[in-house]
Amino acid sequence: MADSWEKIGDRRHFQYIVVGCGGIGSGAIYWLSKKAAGGVLGLEQFKLGHDHGGSQDVSRIIRLTYHDDRYTRLTPATYEAWAQLERESGQQLVYKPGILQLALKGETDVIMEEYATAMDRHHIPYDRLSSEQLRARYPQFTPPPNMVALYQKDGGLVDAALGNSTHVQLARGNGAVVLDLCPVLKISRTADGKMEVVTTKATFTCQRVIVTAGAWINRVLGSIGVQLPITVTQEQVTYFATPHIRDFTKDKFPVWIYHAKTNDFYGLPIYSNSGAKIGIDASGPVVTTDTRTFTPDPERVNACRQLLRDILPNFLGPEMYTKTCLYDMTPDRDFLVDTCSQFGFPEVIVCCGAGHAYKFASLLGKILSELAVEGATAYDISQFTIRRPALTDPTFQPVFYMGLKKADVQARL
């Protein structure tokens, strides 16, 4: 539950304002509150815990395995950030049943090799598994003879809904104020140099604004003349009520990613009151925040069913529900973490998670807090700049399939 207006009374100035209180935004509020205590205001246009954006669900993948050094060098710190939150809250948020990368030899194993190479460079241990070894370790799978796998023991899931709530609750305990049902209409600079944030309910001022508005990012930044080439898509995940519950609990079964020719399929074990979870990464239609629907796409549900029939038949059961969400993706599918200084607004800090950031949510919140308070961060975010070609070159061709070499993707188009 958000703070009441009675709590802030006539107060309208804060040191830092965070716009958007989803995964990354709630993380920023929490880490800022540890540095600035009562000088932090979080603004959320919907109710806290809403399902309009991309952060709210019971489980999201967390992993050390990544296809690119820019992420692999950060992944250990993601676990450290979540561990800090767990220590302070007394809540377990991260579970590590392990993670499998799956591919077909001679078809998509080149994608898997990018992950292996990145792990080798960062000394992350993993196991290579043949089809026979995969089935021996996890008899739930019925892999074809040409399937190969990588297994990394530290992969798993993070409880997204609980993570968001925990960030906000601890931040409020540190003196931060969080207001929901409070859409931001515009941001600007006042005559005396403060940043002004106009909402539907009140106007606030601050020294720094952090924009973590997800699919609404351009709606917020447009008032300072910033329009980013962000593609918004409507994605979905499906939960199946498998009768083979014992075989797919998080204590018995890993997270898995299957690299198909055009998209990654991913699955998570049973957690909380959900069923067995499966989705297809970045496979949905392009939408806007106004045109999106909450209606699932039956074709993608059927594609998930067919894959499960082929390689994981007992994962299936009656469809419990299919949940939609929004991805907000940069053209190169890489994070954006930077200030808007080149647009004349160094006081505005922006973050776009490109549809794969929840695992990094608490760490990104920490990084954003450092940029706001200290003006710099020790974490290497140099490749996530707003000045890179993907965000400045209008001829840049978007590539949303992670892990596959961009030249190979372009050759397929």
Secondary structure per residue as TSV (DSSP state, phi and psi in degrees):
chain	resnum	aa	ss	phi	psi
A	1	M	-	360.0	136.7
A	2	A	-	-77.7	168.5
A	3	D	-	-70.7	154.3
A	4	S	-	-87.8	157.7
A	5	W	H	-65.7	-25.9
A	6	E	H	-61.9	-28.8
A	7	K	H	-66.6	-36.4
A	8	I	H	-95.4	-15.0
A	9	G	T	56.1	-125.8
A	10	D	T	-91.2	3.8
A	11	R	-	-66.9	132.1
A	12	R	-	-133.7	3.3
A	13	H	B	-120.9	133.5
A	14	F	-	-133.1	160.0
A	15	Q	S	-69.8	-43.2
A	16	Y	E	-134.0	136.4
A	17	I	E	-122.4	131.9
A	18	V	E	-109.1	124.8
A	19	V	E	-103.0	110.3
A	20	G	-	103.6	114.3
A	21	C	-	-113.9	39.7
A	22	G	S	-80.2	-145.9
A	23	G	H	-60.3	-56.6
A	24	I	H	-71.0	-42.4
A	25	G	H	-62.3	-43.6
A	26	S	H	-64.4	-35.5
A	27	G	H	-63.4	-41.9
A	28	A	H	-63.6	-41.5
A	29	I	H	-61.2	-43.9
A	30	Y	H	-61.6	-52.0
A	31	W	H	-68.9	-34.6
A	32	L	H	-63.8	-38.9
A	33	S	H	-64.9	-23.6
A	34	K	H	-76.8	-19.9
A	35	K	H	-102.4	-34.7
A	36	A	H	-122.2	5.1
A	37	A	G	46.5	-115.3
A	38	G	G	-78.6	8.2
A	39	G	G	-91.3	17.1
A	40	V	E	-119.1	133.3
A	41	L	E	-126.0	128.3
A	42	G	E	-107.6	135.1
A	43	L	E	-121.1	127.6
A	44	E	-	-126.5	129.1
A	45	Q	S	-74.3	-27.5
A	46	F	S	-107.4	-174.7
A	47	K	-	-68.0	144.0
A	48	L	T	-58.6	137.9
A	49	G	T	85.5	11.5
A	50	H	-	-68.9	166.9
A	51	D	S	-117.5	27.6
A	52	H	S	-79.1	-30.4
A	53	G	S	-100.1	-130.7
A	54	G	S	-127.5	6.6
A	55	S	-	-106.7	-11.4
A	56	Q	-	-101.1	108.5
A	57	D	S	-166.8	167.3
A	58	V	S	-78.6	-24.6
A	59	S	-	-144.6	137.0
A	60	R	E	-133.8	153.4
A	61	I	E	-73.8	139.0
A	62	I	E	-127.6	141.1
A	63	R	-	-161.3	152.7
A	64	L	S	-82.8	-25.0
A	65	T	-	-74.3	124.1
A	66	Y	-	-146.5	158.7
A	67	H	S	-86.1	-3.8
A	68	D	S	-143.3	137.1
A	69	D	H	-59.2	-30.5
A	70	R	H	-59.5	-31.2
A	71	Y	H	-95.1	-40.6
A	72	T	H	-60.3	-34.5
A	73	R	T	-71.3	-18.0
A	74	L	T	-95.4	-21.4
A	75	T	H	-59.4	-38.9
A	76	P	H	-59.0	-35.6
A	77	A	H	-69.7	-24.8
A	78	T	H	-63.9	-41.6
A	79	Y	H	-64.5	-38.6
A	80	E	H	-64.8	-40.0
A	81	A	H	-65.1	-45.0
A	82	W	H	-64.9	-36.3
A	83	A	H	-63.6	-37.5
A	84	Q	H	-60.6	-43.2
A	85	L	H	-64.7	-39.2
A	86	E	H	-64.5	-42.1
A	87	R	H	-63.5	-41.8
A	88	E	H	-73.8	-31.0
A	89	S	H	-95.9	-23.0
A	90	G	-	75.8	10.3
A	91	Q	-	-105.3	136.7
A	92	Q	-	-83.1	126.5
A	93	L	-	-115.9	-27.4
A	94	V	E	-114.1	134.4
A	95	Y	E	-126.3	140.9
A	96	K	-	-123.1	76.0
A	97	P	-	-80.5	-2.5
A	98	G	-	97.0	166.7
A	99	I	E	-138.6	139.6
A	100	L	E	-110.2	135.2
A	101	Q	E	-105.2	127.6
A	102	L	E	-120.1	141.2
A	103	A	E	-156.7	164.0
A	104	L	E	-98.5	127.6
A	105	K	T	-62.0	131.3
A	106	G	T	83.6	-5.3
A	107	E	T	-118.5	-63.3
A	108	T	T	-123.9	8.3
A	109	D	H	-67.7	-17.2
A	110	V	H	-61.2	-33.3
A	111	I	H	-65.5	-45.6
A	112	M	H	-62.7	-34.3
A	113	E	H	-66.0	-28.3
A	114	E	H	-64.0	-40.0
A	115	Y	H	-64.4	-43.7
A	116	A	H	-62.1	-44.0
A	117	T	H	-62.7	-42.8
A	118	A	H	-64.8	-39.8
A	119	M	H	-66.9	-38.4
A	120	D	H	-59.5	-43.7
A	121	R	H	-64.2	-27.8
A	122	H	T	-108.0	14.5
A	123	H	T	56.2	40.4
A	124	I	-	-93.2	120.7
A	125	P	-	-73.9	145.1
A	126	Y	-	-156.4	164.4
A	127	D	E	-113.1	140.8
A	128	R	E	-95.4	135.7
A	129	L	E	-127.7	133.3
A	130	S	-	-78.8	175.8
A	131	S	H	-58.5	-43.2
A	132	E	H	-65.9	-41.6
A	133	Q	H	-68.7	-35.2
A	134	L	H	-60.8	-46.9
A	135	R	H	-69.1	-32.6
A	136	A	H	-66.6	-39.5
A	137	R	H	-77.1	-41.0
A	138	Y	-	-129.4	88.2
A	139	P	T	-65.9	-6.8
A	140	Q	T	-64.1	-26.0
A	141	F	-	-83.1	146.7
A	142	T	-	-122.6	69.7
A	143	P	-	-77.4	149.4
A	144	P	-	-70.8	163.4
A	145	P	T	-60.0	-28.1
A	146	N	T	-93.8	12.7
A	147	M	E	-84.1	136.2
A	148	V	E	-125.3	162.4
A	149	A	E	-147.8	154.6
A	150	L	E	-117.8	137.2
A	151	Y	E	-120.4	129.2
A	152	Q	E	-124.9	123.8
A	153	K	T	-69.8	-22.0
A	154	D	T	-91.9	-4.8
A	155	G	-	-69.3	161.0
A	156	G	E	173.5	-142.9
A	157	L	E	-133.1	153.3
A	158	V	E	-121.9	137.7
A	159	D	-	-77.7	102.0
A	160	A	H	-67.5	-48.9
A	161	A	H	-60.1	-44.0
A	162	L	H	-70.2	-35.4
A	163	G	H	-62.0	-46.2
A	164	N	H	-59.9	-48.2
A	165	S	H	-63.3	-40.0
A	166	T	H	-66.0	-44.0
A	167	H	H	-52.9	-49.6
A	168	V	H	-68.0	-43.7
A	169	Q	H	-63.8	-43.1
A	170	L	H	-68.1	-37.3
A	171	A	H	-61.7	-43.3
A	172	R	H	-62.8	-36.4
A	173	G	H	-63.6	-26.8
A	174	N	T	-86.2	-0.7
A	175	G	T	107.1	-3.1
A	176	A	-	-68.5	154.5
A	177	V	E	-113.4	133.1
A	178	V	E	-126.7	121.8
A	179	L	E	-115.6	126.2
A	180	D	-	-105.8	176.8
A	181	L	S	52.5	40.9
A	182	C	-	-136.5	73.3
A	183	P	-	-63.6	142.9
A	184	V	E	-88.0	129.4
A	185	L	E	-92.4	-39.0
A	186	K	E	-165.8	160.9
A	187	I	E	-124.7	148.4
A	188	S	E	-159.0	179.9
A	189	R	E	-112.8	135.7
A	190	T	-	-81.9	169.4
A	191	A	T	-62.9	-28.4
A	192	D	T	-94.6	13.1
A	193	G	S	91.9	2.6
A	194	K	-	-82.8	160.6
A	195	M	E	-89.5	137.8
A	196	E	E	-114.2	131.7
A	197	V	E	-120.4	111.9
A	198	V	E	-95.7	125.1
A	199	T	E	-117.7	175.9
A	200	T	S	-70.8	-12.9
A	201	K	S	-115.2	-26.9
A	202	A	-	-166.9	166.7
A	203	T	E	-112.2	130.6
A	204	F	E	-119.2	157.1
A	205	T	E	-124.4	159.2
A	206	C	E	-163.1	178.6
A	207	Q	S	-92.5	-35.7
A	208	R	E	-138.0	143.1
A	209	V	E	-117.5	131.5
A	210	I	E	-110.0	121.8
A	211	V	E	-104.5	111.6
A	212	T	-	-128.2	57.8
A	213	A	-	-95.2	7.7
A	214	G	G	59.7	-130.4
A	215	A	G	-65.4	-13.5
A	216	W	G	-96.3	13.0
A	217	I	H	-58.4	-44.3
A	218	N	H	-72.4	-27.1
A	219	R	H	-64.4	-35.9
A	220	V	H	-79.2	-46.0
A	221	L	H	-75.2	-19.6
A	222	G	G	-57.7	-29.5
A	223	S	G	-70.1	-15.1
A	224	I	G	-109.4	17.1
A	225	G	T	81.1	19.8
A	226	V	-	-107.5	124.4
A	227	Q	-	-130.2	112.8
A	228	L	-	-93.2	146.8
A	229	P	-	-77.8	69.8
A	230	I	-	-97.8	131.1
A	231	T	E	-100.4	126.3
A	232	V	E	-103.9	128.2
A	233	T	E	-125.8	154.5
A	234	Q	E	-97.9	111.9
A	235	E	E	-106.4	174.1
A	236	Q	E	-157.2	155.9
A	237	V	E	-130.2	150.3
A	238	T	E	-120.9	138.4
A	239	Y	E	-109.4	126.1
A	240	F	E	-107.9	136.4
A	241	A	-	-87.0	71.9
A	242	T	-	-61.7	137.1
A	243	P	S	-75.4	-12.7
A	244	H	-	-92.8	55.8
A	245	I	G	-58.1	-45.2
A	246	R	G	-57.5	-31.6
A	247	D	G	-79.1	-12.1
A	248	F	G	-127.7	21.0
A	249	T	B	-72.7	162.3
A	250	K	T	-67.5	-13.3
A	251	D	T	-85.6	-15.1
A	252	K	T	-117.4	-18.3
A	253	F	-	-138.8	141.1
A	254	P	-	-88.2	169.4
A	255	V	E	-70.3	149.8
A	256	W	E	-144.9	149.5
A	257	I	E	-130.8	125.7
A	258	Y	E	-109.5	119.0
A	259	H	E	-85.9	101.8
A	260	A	-	-87.9	-177.9
A	261	K	S	-70.7	-29.6
A	262	T	S	-121.0	-16.9
A	263	N	-	-152.7	161.7
A	264	D	E	-92.3	128.9
A	265	F	E	-91.7	147.5
A	266	Y	E	-142.6	149.5
A	267	G	E	-139.2	151.7
A	268	L	E	-129.8	147.9
A	269	P	-	-69.6	171.0
A	270	I	B	-63.8	132.8
A	271	Y	-	-149.2	143.6
A	272	S	T	60.4	-135.2
A	273	N	T	-101.0	18.5
A	274	S	-	-90.3	170.7
A	275	G	-	-93.1	-160.9
A	276	A	E	-77.7	131.9
A	277	K	E	-108.3	137.9
A	278	I	E	-145.0	146.3
A	279	G	E	-152.3	172.0
A	280	I	E	-120.9	120.9
A	281	D	T	-69.5	133.3
A	282	A	T	48.9	47.0
A	283	S	-	-111.9	-2.1
A	284	G	S	-88.3	171.5
A	285	P	-	-73.7	153.0
A	286	V	B	-72.0	131.0
A	287	V	-	-137.4	-179.6
A	288	T	-	-119.1	172.6
A	289	T	T	-67.3	-18.0
A	290	D	T	-91.5	-30.1
A	291	T	T	-95.8	-11.8
A	292	R	-	-60.2	155.5
A	293	T	-	-123.3	175.5
A	294	F	S	-110.4	20.0
A	295	T	-	-92.0	121.7
A	296	P	-	-66.1	153.2
A	297	D	-	-92.7	112.8
A	298	P	H	-65.8	-26.3
A	299	E	H	-65.7	-40.8
A	300	R	H	-71.3	-34.9
A	301	V	H	-61.0	-43.4
A	302	N	H	-66.1	-36.2
A	303	A	H	-63.1	-38.9
A	304	C	H	-65.9	-42.9
A	305	R	H	-58.6	-43.7
A	306	Q	H	-65.7	-42.8
A	307	L	H	-61.4	-43.3
A	308	L	H	-64.5	-39.0
A	309	R	H	-58.2	-36.0
A	310	D	H	-77.0	-42.3
A	311	I	H	-122.4	-13.2
A	312	L	-	-151.7	59.8
A	313	P	G	-62.0	-33.5
A	314	N	G	-76.9	-7.5
A	315	F	G	-68.5	-24.1
A	316	L	-	-77.1	158.3
A	317	G	-	-176.4	-170.7
A	318	P	S	-58.7	143.9
A	319	E	E	-70.9	118.0
A	320	M	E	-73.5	-53.8
A	321	Y	E	-171.3	160.0
A	322	T	E	-120.5	128.2
A	323	K	E	-112.1	130.9
A	324	T	E	-94.9	157.9
A	325	C	E	-154.2	176.3
A	326	L	E	-116.0	135.2
A	327	Y	E	-99.8	140.4
A	328	D	E	-119.4	110.6
A	329	M	E	-119.9	132.7
A	330	T	-	-71.4	160.1
A	331	P	T	-60.8	-29.4
A	332	D	T	-98.0	4.0
A	333	R	S	64.1	22.3
A	334	D	-	-103.3	157.3
A	335	F	-	-60.8	156.4
A	336	L	E	-120.0	119.3
A	337	V	E	-139.8	103.0
A	338	D	E	-167.1	172.0
A	339	T	E	-93.4	169.1
A	340	C	E	-99.3	35.4
A	341	S	G	-62.3	-35.6
A	342	Q	G	-68.5	-14.0
A	343	F	G	-100.2	7.9
A	344	G	T	89.5	10.9
A	345	F	E	-130.4	71.5
A	346	P	E	-64.7	-16.1
A	347	E	E	-77.5	-10.6
A	348	V	E	-103.0	121.6
A	349	I	E	-110.6	134.4
A	350	V	E	-126.8	144.9
A	351	C	E	-138.4	128.7
A	352	C	E	-123.2	125.8
A	353	G	-	-87.5	-3.3
A	354	A	T	58.0	25.4
A	355	G	T	79.7	11.9
A	356	H	-	-146.9	29.8
A	357	A	-	-100.7	-7.7
A	358	Y	G	-59.1	-39.0
A	359	K	G	-56.8	-27.9
A	360	F	G	-95.2	4.0
A	361	A	H	-55.9	-47.3
A	362	S	H	-69.5	-39.9
A	363	L	H	-64.0	-44.1
A	364	L	H	-61.7	-37.0
A	365	G	H	-60.3	-40.7
A	366	K	H	-64.8	-44.5
A	367	I	H	-60.8	-44.9
A	368	L	H	-63.1	-37.5
A	369	S	H	-65.3	-37.3
A	370	E	H	-68.0	-40.8
A	371	L	H	-62.7	-37.7
A	372	A	H	-72.1	-43.1
A	373	V	H	-88.6	-49.0
A	374	E	T	-95.3	-17.3
A	375	G	S	84.4	2.2
A	376	A	-	-161.1	164.9
A	377	T	-	-135.7	149.2
A	378	A	S	-77.5	-16.5
A	379	Y	S	-78.4	143.7
A	380	D	-	-80.4	101.6
A	381	I	-	-116.8	18.9
A	382	S	G	-62.3	-26.3
A	383	Q	G	-87.5	-1.5
A	384	F	G	-104.7	27.4
A	385	T	-	-73.4	154.5
A	386	I	T	-75.0	-10.9
A	387	R	T	-91.6	-1.2
A	388	R	S	-73.0	157.8
A	389	P	H	-55.1	-36.6
A	390	A	H	-58.8	-25.8
A	391	L	H	-105.3	-8.6
A	392	T	H	-118.9	-21.7
A	393	D	-	-95.5	110.7
A	394	P	T	-66.6	-13.6
A	395	T	T	-92.5	0.3
A	396	F	-	-63.5	129.1
A	397	Q	-	-88.5	119.5
A	398	P	-	-61.5	142.7
A	399	V	-	-134.4	108.8
A	400	F	-	-103.0	-7.3
A	401	Y	-	-84.8	106.7
A	402	M	T	-70.9	147.4
A	403	G	T	92.3	-26.9
A	404	L	S	-89.9	135.3
A	405	K	-	-56.5	134.2
A	406	K	H	-60.4	-35.3
A	407	A	H	-64.0	-37.6
A	408	D	H	-67.5	-39.0
A	409	V	H	-63.8	-46.2
A	410	Q	H	-61.4	-35.1
A	411	A	H	-65.8	-25.8
A	412	R	H	-82.2	-21.5
A	413	L	-	-77.5	360.0
